[in-house]
């Protein structure tokens, strides 16, 4: 984490690494794939995947799993 300078008696702390979630799914013809959309919770990742599967059915998708990844948040000061 990186702590910014104190402003009006409050300090702001910015996390450098955060946990995010992606969905990987197995297609019969292509193997394991992902669409590289990251989500803040595993529930939101699953909900989005299920909604997309209901809207655009793909019979080739047989399995899916939630993968937790640790991402670095870049901080660029002004």
N, C-alpha and C positions, 0 to 999 in steps of 0.2 A: 504494500500500500504506500501511497505517497500522500503526505500531509501538506496542504497548501497553507499559505500564511494566514494568520488570524485576522478576521474581518469583523469589526463591531462586536468583539467578545466571543465570537463563535469560530471554531476551526472546522474546516472541511476536509474530510478524509476520502480519498478516491481509491477504490480497490484496483490493484494492478491486474489481478487474475480473477476471473469469474467462472462459475460452472454454468454451462449451457447444455442443451439437449438437442439431439438430432434423431431422426428416424432413418433406420436402414431397413430396406425391404428386399426380399429375394424374389426375383423374376425367373421363371423357368428358362427363358432363352438367354438372359443377360447375366445371371448370377446376382450377387449382392450389389445394391445400388443405394444411393442417397441423393436427395435434391439440395442438400446444403443449406436448408433453411434452419436457423437456430432458434430455439425457444427457451424461455426462462424457466419453465417447469416441465417435468415429464408429462404431466396431464395435458398441458396445452399442445404438446407435440403429438400425443396420441389423438386428441380431439381433432386437430387439424388434418391428420392423416386419414382418420375414419371419415370425416366430412368429404375430403377429396375423393376417397374411394367410392363413397356413395354417389357423389356427383358425376365422377368419371370412372365407371367400373372398369377394372383391368383384371381379367380372369387369370392372367399369367402371374400375378402377385400371390404368393402362397404363404409367406411368413414375413413378419416385421419385428423389429426390436428397437428399443430406445437405447441410445448410446450417450453417455455423459462425457463431455469434452471440457477441458479447461482452456479458456481463451484469455489472451492478454488484451486489456483495453489500452489502446494508445492514448497518451495525453500529450497534446501539443499546446504549450502555453502561447499566449498572444504576444 
